[in-house]
Amino acid sequence: MATTVIALSLGGAENNPLVAHFLSVGPMGGLLISKAVVISIAVLGAFFKKDQGIRKANLVFCAIVAWNLSVIARLTLVA
């Protein structure tokens, strides 16, 4: 979440349409809503013992953080 907040504050844009919709309530509020949804899905996955899905989701989130870091680097170098 921190990398997303930094990227947005530097002028980056949210590419996920669902999260972009959540951001209509504000950057922090929208990101908190999106994280609450993700955590709820993870809890359901753990409850139903869907460990494989949780592992894949962790890889996706690692990729999102890496993408955000690249956006931060580009926006910082441009400024």
C-alpha atoms as one frame of an Amber mdcrd trajectory, in Angstrom:
protein
   0.000   0.000   0.000   2.848   2.390   0.781   4.315   2.146  -2.706   0.899
   2.830  -4.239   0.396   5.919  -2.055   3.844   7.230  -2.999   3.292   6.566
  -6.710  -0.102   8.301  -6.620   1.330  11.288  -4.746   4.015  11.656  -7.433
   1.378  11.770 -10.175   1.045   8.082 -10.997  -2.315   6.570 -11.921  -4.101
   3.439 -10.758  -4.398   0.878 -13.575  -6.762  -1.541 -11.818 -10.325  -0.352
 -12.638 -11.800  -1.743  -9.412  -9.193  -0.064  -7.217  -9.528   3.128  -9.293
 -13.247   3.069  -8.478 -12.461   2.666  -4.769 -10.127   5.673  -5.006 -13.152
   7.890  -5.671 -13.553   8.082  -1.861  -9.962   9.324  -1.552  -6.528   7.754
  -1.922  -6.162   6.372   1.592  -9.809   5.391   1.953  -9.859   3.701  -1.431
  -6.687   1.759  -0.748  -7.952   0.699   2.680 -11.174  -0.565   1.075  -9.211
  -2.504  -1.552  -6.952  -4.027   1.120  -9.986  -4.990   3.215 -11.443  -6.799
   0.196  -8.151  -8.603  -0.468  -7.729  -9.597   3.177 -11.309 -10.909   3.249
 -10.625 -13.047   0.182  -7.385 -14.321   1.757  -9.201 -15.238   4.984 -11.804
 -17.149   2.972  -9.024 -18.892   1.056  -7.315 -19.896   4.293 -10.629 -21.051
   5.776 -11.268 -23.297   2.771  -7.613 -24.409   2.729  -6.861 -22.909  -0.683
  -3.167 -22.368   0.017  -2.251 -22.495  -3.666  -4.372 -19.433  -4.390  -2.832
 -17.504  -1.508   0.663 -18.328  -2.797  -0.256 -17.079  -6.270  -1.779 -13.916
  -4.809   1.473 -13.237  -2.928   3.392 -13.464  -6.202   0.966 -11.038  -7.824
   1.387  -8.572  -4.958   5.173  -8.845  -5.231   4.842  -7.956  -8.915   2.589
  -4.995  -8.051   5.127  -3.653  -5.553   7.913  -4.045  -8.131   5.781  -2.200
 -10.710   5.036   0.578  -8.216   8.748   0.925  -7.440   9.509   1.268 -11.153
   6.791   3.940 -11.491   8.210   5.794  -8.474  11.705   5.651  -9.973  10.477
   6.970 -13.354   8.418   9.763 -11.813  11.282  10.745  -9.514  13.776  10.867
 -12.377  11.428  13.013 -14.482  10.859  15.544 -11.674
